[in-house]
Amino acid sequence: MNKLAIASAVAVALSSIAAAPAVAQDTVAIQYSDLDLSTTTGAQALGERLEAGVKAVCDRPDIRDLKSMLAYEQCKDAAMTSAHEQLAEQGARIAAN
C-alpha cells in the first residue's frame, strides 16, 4: 500500500490536560511508494514527510500557552508513534529522529 494516515492525537491530549491545541486536520495521508527506504536519502525524505504530516494534524499554539504547548507536544508524539507503528505493520522501517 505504501501510504500512511497520520491522525490527530488531540483526544489523547484532552484526557490528560484541560487545554488542547487546535486541530489543523484530522488525518493526513503520506505517500512513500516513490521512496527507496533502504537508502539514507529515501529514509530522510520519508522522515521529512512524516514531520510535515504531524505538523498538519497538530496545530502549534502560542508558545506562551504552556498547557496547550504540552498538549501539542503530546499530539506530535502520538501522531509520530502511530506513523511508525503503521510503517512497522507494512514492513517498512526508517531511522528514528
Beta strands, then each sheet from edge to edge (+ up, - down):
strand 1: 3-7
strand 2: 27-31
sheet 1: 1+ 2-
end
